[in-house]
Amino acid sequence: MLVALILLFLVLPFVELAVILTVGSQIGVLPTIALLVVVGVVGAWLSKREGVSVLRRLNAALNEGKLPTNELIDGGLILFAGALMVTPGFVTDIVGVLLLLPPTRAVVRAVLVKRFKQRIEQSVVVGGTAGFARGFGGGFSSGGGFSGRGGFGGDVVDTTATDTTRQPRTDPSPELR
C-alpha cells in the first residue's frame, strides 16, 4: 500500500508533467491547454451519462429484489474515473476515460470481484468474522466495539442468537447519560 501511495503522489505528477510538456512542445501551449479542457469536458459528460445509466440499473435491480453488486462496483469505478478526469493531465484523463467505457469497466470489475472473493475467503478462514470487523474491536460478538451494549445508541442485537428479532434498549449507555 505504501508503494502505491508513493507512486500516486510522487511519481504520477512528474509523469503527468513530462507528458504535458512533451505534448506542449509538439503542438504548442494553447492547443495543449485546449486539449486538456476538451478532454475534461468530455470526461465530465461521459461520467454523467454512465453514472445515470448505472443508477437506472441499480434501481432496476433493487426493484427486482436483487443485490446490485455489479452496479455498485460500476458506480465506484465511475466515481473514481470522475476523480481522475478532474485531475489535470493526460495520463489520468486516459485512465479515467478508459474506466468510463463499459467494456473496459467490465474487465476491471471482473478483476475486482475476483480480488474481493479471494479477500473474503482468506478472511473467513483466518478470522472467522470475515476479517472486516477485527479493526473495530475484535468482532461483532466477541466483546468488541459492536457487541453487547455499543455506545452508539439504538437497539441491542444479539448476533450469536438464532432468533433475529430486535430488542429495544432499556437502559441508556453511559456515554448518553
GIBELVEN-V956410 format. One record per pair of residues at least 6 apart in sequence whose ideal C-beta (glycine too) atoms are under 6 Angstrom apart, sorted by the first residue. I is the first residue (numbers start at 1). GAP is how many residues later the second one is. D is the distance in Angstrom with one decimal. If there is no record, write none. Layout:
<<I & GAP & D> <I & GAP & D>>
This chain:
<<15 & 76 & 5.8> <16 & 73 & 3.3> <16 & 75 & 5.5> <19 & 71 & 4.9> <19 & 72 & 5.8> <23 & 9 & 5.2> <24 & 8 & 4.2> <39 & 54 & 4.6> <40 & 45 & 6.0> <43 & 42 & 3.4> <43 & 53 & 5.5> <43 & 54 & 5.9> <46 & 54 & 4.5> <47 & 35 & 4.3> <50 & 28 & 5.3> <50 & 50 & 5.4> <51 & 27 & 5.2> <54 & 17 & 5.5> <54 & 20 & 4.8> <54 & 21 & 5.0> <57 & 14 & 4.8> <58 & 10 & 4.8> <58 & 13 & 4.1> <61 & 7 & 3.8> <61 & 10 & 5.9> <73 & 36 & 5.0> <73 & 39 & 5.9> <77 & 22 & 5.3> <77 & 28 & 5.3> <81 & 15 & 4.4> <81 & 18 & 3.7> <81 & 19 & 4.9> <84 & 8 & 4.4> <84 & 11 & 5.5> <84 & 12 & 3.4> <85 & 11 & 4.2> <98 & 6 & 4.6> <99 & 6 & 5.8> <123 & 7 & 5.1> <123 & 8 & 2.6> <124 & 6 & 5.8> <127 & 7 & 5.7> <129 & 10 & 4.1> <133 & 6 & 4.7> <133 & 7 & 5.3> <136 & 9 & 4.4> <137 & 7 & 3.1> <137 & 8 & 3.2> <138 & 6 & 3.7> <140 & 6 & 5.0> <140 & 7 & 5.8> <140 & 19 & 4.7> <141 & 6 & 5.2> <141 & 18 & 4.5> <141 & 19 & 4.8> <149 & 24 & 6.0> <151 & 22 & 5.3> <151 & 24 & 4.6> <155 & 11 & 4.6> <155 & 13 & 5.8> <155 & 14 & 5.8> <156 & 11 & 5.6> <156 & 13 & 5.5> <157 & 9 & 6.0>>
